[in-house]
Amino acid sequence: MNIEQLRDYCLSKKGVTEHFPFDETTLVFKVQGKMFALTSLKAWEAGTPSLNLKCDPEYAQELRGTYQSIEPGYHMSKKHWNTIQLHQTELDSSFVIQLINHSYDLVVKGLSKKLRDSLN
């Protein structure tokens, strides 16, 4: 998966927008104004891409115990976020897509009913 594929996939999900709220190199994807994924463009350029994704706390622990390339979220709540080291190539694109979907679904689940309904 390259940065364009990641961007295209995230933006294809309902209600998703992209932002640079922290600096000009940290790309953030939000659904209804809530973050579900972020990545450093500098890291992609350097050949060490990673992706921060929201995750159910129990599932996050399971993933970290199973995959060397999944770590507690860098600069994020370690309980609710994972950093996926994409450059380690341990995870195939279809699994990364599943993790993105999990993050998106968690954020959507936490939205108010009104905001959730607006996605349909």
HUMOZI-V207054 format. One record per backbone hydrogen bond with DSSP energy under -0.5 kcal/mol. CO is the residue of the C=O (numbers start at 1). NH is the residue of the N-H. If there is no record, write none. Layout:
CO/NH + CO/NH
This chain:
2/6 + 3/7 + 4/8 + 5/9 + 6/10 + 7/11 + 8/12 + 9/12 + 9/13 + 10/13 + 13/16 + 15/32 + 17/30 + 19/28 + 25/27 + 25/41 + 27/39 + 28/19 + 29/36 + 29/37 + 30/17 + 30/32 + 31/34 + 34/31 + 36/54 + 37/29 + 38/52 + 39/27 + 39/41 + 40/44 + 41/45 + 42/46 + 43/47 + 43/48 + 44/47 + 49/86 + 49/87 + 51/84 + 52/38 + 53/82 + 56/60 + 57/61 + 58/62 + 59/63 + 60/64 + 61/65 + 62/66 + 63/67 + 67/70 + 69/71 + 69/85 + 71/83 + 73/76 + 77/81 + 80/55 + 81/73 + 82/53 + 82/84 + 83/71 + 83/85 + 84/51 + 84/86 + 85/88 + 86/89 + 92/95 + 92/96 + 93/97 + 94/98 + 95/99 + 96/100 + 97/101 + 98/102 + 99/103 + 100/104 + 101/105 + 102/106 + 103/107 + 104/108 + 105/109 + 106/110 + 107/111 + 108/111 + 112/116 + 113/117 + 114/118 + 115/119 + 116/119 + 117/120
